[in-house]
Amino acid sequence: MASSVFLAGDENWWRQAVVYQVYPRSFKDSNGDGLGDVKGITSKVDYLADLGVDAIWLSPFYPSALADGGYDVADYRDVDPKLGTLADFDEMMAAYHKRGMRVFVDVVPNHSSDLHVWFQEALAAAPGSAARDRYIFRDGKGVNGELPPNDWPSHFGPSSWTRTTNADGTPGQWYLHLFAPEQPDFNWDNEEVIDDFKKTIRFWSDRGVDGFRIDVAHALKKDMSEPYPKIPGYDETHIPLDGSHHLFDRDDTIEIYRGWREVFNSYDPPRVAVAEAWVPTERRPRYSSPETLGQAFNFDLLITPWSAKKFKKSIEFNVDLAAKSGSSSTWVLSNHDVVRHASRYGLPQKANLEKWLLSDGEAPRLDRELGQQRARAAIMLLLALPGSTYIYQGEELGLFEVADLPGDALQDPMWLRDSGKRKGRDGCRVPLPWEKTGTSFGFGTGGAHLPMPGWFGDYSVAAEDSRADSTLNLYRSALELRKKSLTTESLEWVRSKGTVVHFARPNGWHSVTNFSHRSVRLPEGKVVLSSAPLVDGKLPGNSTVWLQK
């Protein structure tokens, strides 16, 4: 097995780390079957080491029927045979550790796949049995139980309940799934569930895994007592601040993570974790405290418009919020669930992204040049901030959302289950282009599981590698300079025009971002990196510069 001994002693490595998210099935295909795999990830260790990231985070690579991009897990302690073996995983771990990079893996504790051995046992067992108690089964309403227990919707629409069929073919009970029917929710009041996930954490930690990203971390504990309330929506604006929601952010969920923290701390260095917790910001520190998971995603910039005032406000708020829990903030521009930020920044501020995707990216028209300018400026701003930065694969190439995927190619349950009302997330999950040409631009020899557009060749690693002004080389330069410049987790705001965000870090490092379309005069200092060429000594619009004073 791989080992993290070479990194022992540095318990705070995560606080200002740059973590690169790998979506395994779309990263690199090593065997030509159209799916990215573990050996493909291993083959690109030099690429990611040269990029300069501190760690990688692997989205689920577990056995899965892919009802939800791998987030329907059939076995939490194995590798999907289509993606490799545990031996391949150990080899990958060793390769990344050898190059000084840590590895995060995704843990999906809210639900399993319906193919999980426990759920198959539950289907075969009688109502009220121990096997069914690991999940959330309920009798239906109506004369013969033909109606679901309540009207709660699924994230993927329409209902969060699916009825089972008994062994004799008659209709049976209903089970809860906040996501797809293939993703039944666990019952976290069951001690067997609690113990088994601790076993999973130990399994991967023993293989050398350094950290864990916790999927839907706020949704484990549920109040299933009747009468069932009306639940208007599943976003954080509908979650109360007192922990009383029936499904999300309940106070007793935190007790689960206190138990996980004991497991994390039994390793040297302690394993780390970051929560995906879509909760009111006031509640986020509960997930990121040293007694629980240690860090929680700050998704605010995913929905923050391109505005100096709003960016500064978000930064100030989140730096202060992280300090309250003893954590460090996380900065994110894109991930596997949202439209890529190079596209978001190239659309009108109030554009409806769902409608834009449904129009195949035609209405409104995307301004690629503007989106690219802002995306380059944004990453330099983020990398200058105290805290950790999470990069989503392909953003270092300046990739845009593939908005015109045909309906028959889409795989996202949002599209498949919601009657075509939402196109879903496949546009940001299209495989990476490594070469300028070829049927899959170097992703693999057997095509790709999602169509790759012709323009991908111009944004491939091969195309950008030798261009000094490419987005890829901007990321490389910024990450190298960041490592040389980082010290304490502090920043000082510098007074500036209303369209400029200017702050200083220790060691005389200044970051200046011009959110306007007009050039602005530069402060004094030596220019060490700029997201765009300076114009007559001025910083052009939609650009960031780093200065050394």
N, C-alpha and C positions, 0 to 999 in steps of 0.2 A: 504493500500500500504506500501511497504518497505520504509525505510528512511535512509538517509546518515548523519543525524544530529550527530550521535555518532562520526563521523569523521570530523566534521566541524572544520575549523581553520588551518588544515594542507594542505596548498595549493600546496606544493611541494612534496607530497608523491610519485608522479610518477617519479621523476627525477632519482631515483636509485632503483626503484621497480623491483621485479622479477614477471613477469606475465606469467601465465600458460594458454596456448591455449587449449581450449576444443573444439573438433569437435563433436558436440552433438550427432549425429547419430551413432557415433562409441565409445562413452565414456562408458556409462552404461545403459543397458536396464532394466527397472523396471517392465515391464508387459509381457515380453515374446513374443513380436511380431517381434523380430529380429532387431529392431531399438533402438538405444540409445534415451533417452528422458529427459525431465526436471526433473522429479522425480529421475531419475537415477543420474543426476548431484547433486541434493540435498543429495542423499544418500551417496555421497563420500566427503562431506564437511570435515569430520574428517581426511580422507586420505590426502587431500590437505592442511589442516591446519598443520598436522603433517609433511608434506613434507617441509613446511616453506615458501610457496609463499605468495606474498603480494596481488595478485589480480588474477582473472581469466578473460580470454577473450573468449566469446562464439562466435564461427562461427555461421552463420545464423541458426536460429531455427524457422523462420517465415513460414507461409503457402507457400508451394512450390510443384511443380510437380517433382522436383529433376532432371531437365534437366541438371543442373550443380551443383550438390552437395548442393543445397539449395541457391546458389547465383542467382537463378531465383526466385525473391520474388513476391508473389502474393498479399501480404498484409503486409505493413511495420509496422503495429501497432497491431499485434496479434501473437499468437503462433500456429504453425502447429498443428492441432488436433491430428495428429499421434504422436506428441511429448508432448502434454499436453495442458494446459490452461493458461490463464493469472493469475488465482489464483495460479496455480502451480509455475509460474514464480515468483510471489510475495513471495511465501513461500521459494523458493530457494534464492531469494535476501536476505530475512531476515536471513536465516541460515548462509549465507556467511558473511554478515555484523556482525552478532553476534560473529563470530569467528575472526573478525578483517580483513577480506579480502574484497577488492573492486571488482567490476564487470564491465567489458567492454562488449559491444555488437557490433556486426558488422553492419555497415550501408553500403548499396549497392546503391550508387546514380547514377551510370552511366546508368543503365538499370533496367527494371523491368522484371517480368515474362510476357509472352504473355497472361497469365490468369488474370493479374491485371485488375480490373474493368475499369481503364482508357483505357487500350489497347483494351479491348473488345468494349468499346464505340467508340474508334477510328476506329475499323474495320467496325462497323455498320454505321459510319458517312461518309459523302461525302468528297471528296478531297477538301482541303482548309478550312475545318471546324475547329472550336475551339478545338474539341476533337482530331483531327489529329495533331494539332499544338503542343500538349504535347510531341509528338514523332517526328521522322524525316522520313517523307514520301516524296517520289519523283516519278515523272513520269519516266517510263523506256525509253530507247533509242530504235532505230530501227523503222521500218515502223509502227508497232502496239504496241510499247512499250514493245516488247518481250525481250529486253536485259536490264540488270541491268544498273542503272545510271552511274556506273563506275566499274573499275576492282579491287576495294579495297578488300583485303582478310579478312577473319575472323580469329581471334586467333585460332579457332578450324577448320578452313578450310571448304570449299574452298572459298566461297564468303561471303561478309558481307551484302549482300542484299537478301531479300526474297520477292517474289511477292504475293500480296494479291488476293483474289477472291471476286468480287462484289456480292451483294445480289442476282443478277439474274444469277449468275454462270459464268459470263464473267471475264476474267483476269483484275486485277486492278492495283493500284500503287505498288511501292516497298517500303519497310521500311528497315532502317539501323539497323544492329546488329553487333557490333564488336566481339561478342562472338557467342553463339548458336542462331539459329533462334527463339528459345523460350525466348530470352533475348533482346527484342527491346530496343534500346537506347532512353533515354529521350532527349528532346530538352531543353537545359538549357538556351536558350534565352527566354523561356516562364516563365512569372512571377508566374503563377499558380504552376509550378514545384518547383520554388525557395521557395515559401511560404509553400508548402506542406511538404518539407523536414525539414523546421524549425519546423513545427508542429510535425513531427516524433521525432525530437531530444527532443523537450519538453515533448512529451508523455513518452519516456523512462526515461528521467531525472526526471520527476515527480514521477516515480515509484522507484526512488532511484539509477538508473544506474549512475556509477561514471565516465565512460569514453567510448569512441567510437573508433573503428578501422574503417577507411574509405577505402573501397574497391576501387581499380582503381581510386585513388583520382586525378590523373593527366589527366583524360580523359573526363571531363564533357563538357566543352565548345568546340564547333567545328565550323570550317569555312566551310560552305557548299556551298560557292559561286563557280560558274563555271568560267573558265574551271577547272575541277578536276585534281589535280596533280597525278603523279605516286607515290605511296607510297611503298618503297622497303621492309619495314619490320616494326615490331611493338616493337622492343627492343630499349632501350635508346640510343644506338649508332647511331640510325637514327634520333634522335630528335635534332634539332638545338638549339643553346643557346639563340636565340633571341625571343623565344616565338611565332614563326611564323608557327609552324607545324599545319596542318589543323585539326588534331584529338587529339594531345597530348600536355600537358604542355603549354597550351596557357596562356598568361598573364592574360586574363580576368577570367580564372578559379579561380585565387587567390581571386578575389573580392567576389566570392561566400563564401569562407571560412572566409572572414572578417565579413560577415553577420552572419555566424554560431558562430564566436567568441563572438559576442554580446549576443547570446543566452547562450553559455557556461558560460559567466561571470555573467549572471543574477542569478546563483545559488551559494550557499555557502556550501562547497568550490566550486570554478568554476569547471565545468565539463572539462575533458581533452580529447584529441583526438590524435591519431597517424595515419599518412597517409601511405597507401600503394601507393607509388609514384615511379614508375620505370622511373626515369628521370636522365639526366646527373647529376653527383654529384654536380656540380657547381650550379645547380638549386634547389637542395633539401632544402636549408635553407628557401626558399620562403614558403614552406609548414609547416616548423617547427618553424616559428617565433611566438612570443607571440601574435601577431595580427591576426594570422590565426589558424592553428590547434595545434601548440605547440610542436609537435614531429613528426618525419617521420622515417619510417623504414630504417635502414642501412642493406641492403642485401648483402654487399660486401663479407662477409665471406661464403655465400652460394656458391660462385664460386671461392674462394681463395684456391689454392692448399696447402697441408700440407708443409709449408716452414716457417722457422723462419723469414727470410727476408721479405717475402710477408705478413705474419701476422702482423709483427711490422709496416710495411709501412701502411697497412690498418688501424690499430689502431691509429697511429699517425694522419693520414689524417682525420679520422672520429671524433676523439676527438676535433681536431681543427675546423672542419666543424660545429659541433654542437655548439661550443662556439660562432661562428660567428653569429648565429641566436638567442643566448640566451637560447638554448635548451640543452638537454643532449642526448648523443648518445643512440642508441638501438643496442643490440647485439643479433644476431639470428644465429642459426646453422641449424635449421630445421623448417618446417611448413607444412601445408596441401597441398602445391603446388610443393614440391621438394622431391627428393630421400632422405631418412633419412641419416643423416650424419655418423652414424656408418657404413653404407654400402659405402658411398662415400669415407671414409677414409680407407676402406679395399680394394679398387680397385686401379689399377695402376693410376698414376697421370693424364695421358692423356686418360683415358678410356672414350669412348663415352657412356654416360648413357642411351641414347635412344636405342642404339644397345644392350647394356647389358640387358635392360628390355625386349627387343624383343626376346632375347635368353633365356628368363626365368631365368636370372641370372647365366647362365652356362659359358658365354664367355664375358670377362675373368672371371676366378674363383675368388670368393670373399674370401679374407683372413679375416675371422671373428675375430680372435684373435688380429690382427693388427688394424682392424677397431674399436674394442672395446677399445683397449689401447688408441688410438688417441682421440676417442670420450670422454673418461673420462678425458684425459688431457685437451682437448679443453674446456669442461664446467668449469673446475676449473680456467682456464685462463680467460674465459669470466666473471665469477662471481667475479673475483678480479678487474675488470675494472670499472672505473667511468661510470655512466650511468645506463640504465635499461637493463635487460636481459629478453628475451622472450623464454620460454620453450614450446616445442610442446609435447602434450600428448604422453606418451610412451617412450620419449627419456630418462626419468629418470629410465626406466627399461633396457635401452640399446638395445631397439628393432631395428632390421634391417628392411630394405625394404622387403616386400613380393613380390619378383620379379617374381614368377612363378604362379601368378593368371591365371586361364584359360580364354581364350577369351570370353566364354559365360557368365562369371561372371563379366566382366568389365562393369563399369557404366559411366566412364569418357567420355564426349563428344569428347575429343581429339581422343580417340580410335574409337568411334562410327561414327564420321563425317570425319575422315581423312584417311579412307580406310585402317585402320590397320597399318599406317605408324608410329604412336606413341602410345605406350601402355598407356600412361597417368599417372594419379596421384593416382590411387586406391591403389597401393602398400603401400602408407604411410597412408592410411585412413582405413585400416583393424581394426576392433574393438579391444579394449584393453583386454589383458588376466588378469583376476583377480585371478583365481584359477589355480592350477596345472593340473587339469583334467576336463573332461566334454566336451560336444559337442561344447561349446563356451567358455570354460575356465572361467566360472563365469560371462561372459558378460551379459547373460540372459538365461532364461529357454527355449527359443524357437529358438535356433540357432542364426546366425548372418547374416546380409545383405551382407557381403563379406566373403568368405571362410577364416578360420583361420588355419594356418599350425600347424602341430603336434609339432614343436619345440617351439611354443609359451608357452607351459606349463613351460619350464625351465626358461622363462623370465617373468613369471607371478608375480604379487604382492605377492602372497602367497609364491612362491618359493624364492623370494628375500628378503622378510621381515626379515627372521631370519638369513640370511647369513651376517655376519658382513662386509664381503668384497664385497658385491653386489653393483651394480651401484645405485640401489635405496638408499641404506644406504650412499653411497658416496654423492649423491645429498642432502640427509637430513643433513649430517654433514656439507657440504659446505655451504648450505643455513643458517644453524644456526650460523656458524662462521662468515659468511658475515654480518649478522645483527649486530653482536657484534663489528665488525671491521670498519664499514662504518662511515666516517665523511664527509669531503669536497670532492667535485668532482675534484680531482687532482691526478696526478701520476707523478713519477719521474723515468726516465729510468736509469737503472744501467748497466754499461759497462759489457759485457759478450762475450762469444764465439759466432761465427757467426751462430751456430746452436741452440743457446739458446735465449729465450726472457725472460728478467728479469726486473721487475719494482717494485717500492715501492709505497705504499699508505701511507697516514697519519697513525699515531699510530704504526709505526714500522712494518707494514704488508708488506711482500715481497711475490711476486709470481714469480716462476721460472719454465719455460717450456722448456724441452729438446726435440727438434724436430728431433734429429738424432736417429740412432739405437744403438749408443754406450752410455754407462753410462758416466756421467760427475760428477766432484767433486762438492759437495754442498757448497754454501757460508755459512758463519757463521750465526748462528741463531738457535732458537728452532723450530724443525719441529712440526707443528700443524696439518697438513693434507697432505696426498700424494695420488695421483691417482693410484699409484702402490707401492708395497713394495720396500723399499730401498735395494740396493745390496752393502754390505760392506760399508755402509755409503754414497754410491753414488746414484745419481738420474738416474734410468735406462732410456733407450731411450723411446721416445713417452710418456713422463710422465710429470706431473706438481706437484710441491710441494709448500705449503705455509709455510713460516717461520715467526717467530716473533722475532724482534730484540729490 
